[in-house]
Amino acid sequence: MTKPAEPTIIKKYANRRLYHTGTSTYVTLEDLAVMVKKGEEFTVSDAKSGEDITRSVLTQIIFELEGKEGQQTMLPVNFLRQLIGFYGHQMEGLVPSYLEHSMQLFAKEQQQFREHVAKAMTGNVFGAMQDQARANLQMFQEAFRLFNPYTAKAQQDGAKASGDVDAMKRELDAMRARLDKLGKT
């Protein structure tokens, strides 16, 4: 049996420069983002103390991507508020594994979606996309419902909950319209 490859070590120096020990070159956060997208494993350590700072560097990459002009943001404000609300909450310990599991499910659904679209290219492409979009939306609604500490309040305020559903329906309709427009080009 072959031993899995060790993750690349990236050293971060006091001057904020990142050094890729595998290629003996300096890299940027953008380079690290590309490595993540390619599935390359790496850890980032403080060059002086040796402390593992991978989490903070990955968070910094997300922060830069979220702030990049012209880039679609992936972390809605309400999600960020809810996430912050979990810090110090009794559910705090469950959130990381839940989010990781949810992202794994989403990635699996996305892969199935790609396969479905590839098969559907000879048939009804938009029907397949709409079915997948509905399945993804339902999965996320269920996931957020399970771990949303504000669910009880939202249930008491039926008008607000109804408005949120209506907003999501409008977003879904807009997405469908964009898909239809893409299919006509």
Secondary structure, 3 states (H helix, E strand, C coil): CCCCCCCEEEEECCCCCEEECCCCEEECHHHHHHHHHHCCCEEEEECCCCCECHHHHHHHHHHHHHHCCCCCCCCCHHHHHHHHHHCCCCCCCCHHHHHHHHHHHHHHHHHHHHHHHHHHCCCCHHHHHHHHHHHHHHHHHHHHHHHCCCHHHHHHCHHHHHHHHHHHHHHHHHHHHHHHHHHHC
